[in-house]
Amino acid sequence: MASGRFVAVRVAPVVGPDTCGIKAPLKLSAILLADGARVPMAPEALLACDFAEVFADWVREDVAPLARVAGGGLVKIIGSNGYECRGRNRVPGAVLSEHALGDALDLLGFTLHDGRTLTIANAQGDPDFMTRIRDTSCARFTTVLGPGADPSHENHLHIDLKARRNGYRICQWNRK
């Protein structure tokens, strides 16, 4: 399935224990940029279709232009977890994470055309790039947790679309 914004395969609905699951899941393998470039996800991520659309728009409209300025363009998105039936921060018995609904993704970093891989945990190569990634992610997603938010997010960026009362958003990623 190529939507013009991403490449993915539709998969059967995911039904997990408790209220885990995704009604309209897909396995996202790449984002298609406006110039036709295909940016792979490594590894592919199992996500809810609605989340994949918002994520693709962020990559196309925010991340790719920032990567073009920082290092000639975006070559790869390095992820970690999409869907996973678990409690928040992997704490047994905790409130379910948005990962359990396919509405969250953890990112480890980005590989740029100039050959650099800029990781969330250690952005020495381009702190301005990561600051802008933080700012744009906080504008697009309702939850953004990165280094400095808590010990569970010291090496990656968690983004999700959790709906909260009164449009409340969380943006916790300390960029120095």
C-alpha positions as a printed Julia matrix, in Angstrom:
176×3 Matrix{Float64}:
  0.0    0.0    0.0
  1.49   3.32  -1.07
 -0.55   6.32   0.01
  1.61   8.92  -1.69
  2.97   9.72   1.78
  4.15   6.32   3.0
  4.69   2.69   2.03
  2.96   0.11   4.19
  1.23  -3.23   4.15
 -2.23  -3.55   5.65
 -2.41  -6.36   8.16
 -5.26  -8.08   9.97
 -6.69  -6.31  13.01
 -4.62  -6.89  16.12
 -6.51  -8.15  19.15
 -4.44  -8.41  22.29
 -5.17  -9.14  25.91
 -7.14  -6.57  27.91
 -7.83  -3.58  25.65
 -4.66  -3.89  23.58
 -5.1   -3.93  19.84
 -5.39  -2.01  16.57
 -8.58  -1.99  14.47
 -6.9   -0.72  11.28
 -3.21  -1.66  11.53
 -0.47  -1.42   8.98
  3.2   -2.26   8.86
  4.98   0.97   7.91
  8.18   0.42   5.93
  8.98   3.84   4.42
  7.98   7.47   4.14
  7.67   8.96   0.65
  8.99  12.51   0.54
  7.54  15.25  -1.66
 10.51  14.94  -4.07
  9.81  11.22  -4.53
 12.62   9.99  -2.25
 11.81   6.9   -0.23
 13.04   7.0    3.39
 12.99   3.57   5.02
 11.93   2.83   8.58
 14.4    0.55  10.31
 12.8   -1.61  11.52
  9.31  -1.52  10.03
  6.7   -0.42  12.57
  3.25  -1.86  13.28
  0.98   1.16  13.78
 -2.61   2.33  13.61
 -3.31   3.86  10.2
 -4.29   7.26  11.66
 -1.03   7.5   13.59
  1.0    6.51  10.5
 -0.6    9.38   8.55
  0.32  11.99  11.18
  3.83  10.54  11.51
  4.31  10.62   7.72
  3.2   14.25   7.54
  5.68  15.18  10.29
  8.54  13.44   8.51
  7.63  14.93   5.1
  6.88  18.47   6.25
  9.24  18.95   9.21
 11.96  16.29   9.57
 12.98  16.02   5.89
 13.47  19.8    5.39
 15.49  19.98   8.64
 17.61  17.02   7.49
 18.21  18.7    4.12
 19.68  21.74   5.88
 21.61  19.71   8.47
 23.11  17.05   6.23
 21.85  17.06   2.66
 18.69  15.08   3.29
 17.08  12.25   5.2
 18.22   8.71   4.34
 16.74   6.54   7.11
 14.53   6.74  10.2
 15.8    4.56  13.01
 12.93   3.37  15.15
 12.39   0.94  17.92
  8.82   0.21  19.04
  5.44   0.73  17.44
  2.68  -1.57  18.67
  3.43  -3.43  21.88
  0.82  -4.58  24.39
  2.24  -3.24  27.64
  1.83  -0.75  30.44
  3.48   2.66  30.42
  7.26   2.48  30.83
  6.93  -1.33  30.74
  5.65  -1.35  34.31
  3.42  -4.4   34.93
 -0.08  -3.34  35.96
  0.42   0.3   34.9
 -2.06   2.16  32.72
 -1.72   0.91  29.15
  0.78   2.7   26.97
 -0.37   4.23  23.69
  1.92   1.6   22.15
 -0.79  -0.92  23.13
 -3.16   0.83  20.69
 -0.69   1.4   17.85
 -0.84   5.15  18.5
  2.81   5.59  19.54
  6.28   5.21  18.13
  9.74   5.27  19.69
 12.54   6.76  17.6
 16.26   6.29  18.14
 17.56   8.65  15.46
 17.97   9.66  11.83
 20.58   8.94   9.18
 21.41  11.87   6.93
 22.67  11.97   3.35
 26.12  13.16   4.51
 26.54   9.78   6.27
 25.95  10.92   9.84
 23.51   9.15  12.11
 22.1   11.59  14.63
 20.75   9.74  17.63
 18.23  11.01  20.14
 20.46   9.95  23.03
 23.57  11.73  21.77
 23.1   14.54  19.27
 26.64  15.95  19.46
 26.82  16.05  15.68
 24.02  18.61  15.37
 22.28  19.84  18.54
 20.35  22.47  16.54
 18.8   19.72  14.39
 17.58  17.85  17.48
 16.25  21.04  19.06
 14.18  21.64  15.92
 13.08  18.0   15.9
 11.88  18.48  19.48
 10.02  21.68  18.63
  8.27  20.25  15.57
  7.38  16.96  17.29
  5.87  18.88  20.21
  3.74  20.84  17.73
  2.43  17.69  15.98
  2.05  15.08  18.71
  0.18  15.21  22.02
  2.92  13.38  23.92
  6.65  13.84  23.34
  9.05  12.22  25.81
 12.8   12.19  25.32
 16.02  12.44  27.3
 15.4   14.28  30.54
 11.71  13.31  30.75
 12.35  10.24  32.91
 14.79   7.31  33.04
 12.66   5.26  30.62
 13.19   7.78  27.79
 16.9    8.62  28.1
 17.89   7.04  24.79
 14.89   7.58  22.52
 12.04   9.86  21.53
  8.5    8.66  22.31
  5.73  10.3   20.29
  2.02   9.58  20.52
 -1.44  11.01  19.91
 -3.12  10.36  23.26
 -6.28  12.46  23.55
 -6.53  14.31  26.86
 -9.04  16.66  28.42
 -8.94  20.27  27.27
 -6.34  19.48  24.6
 -3.6   19.01  27.22
 -0.22  18.1   25.69
  3.04  16.81  27.18
  6.39  17.91  25.76
  9.29  16.71  27.89
 12.62  16.5   26.14
 15.46  18.51  27.59
 17.66  19.88  24.83
 20.65  21.77  26.2
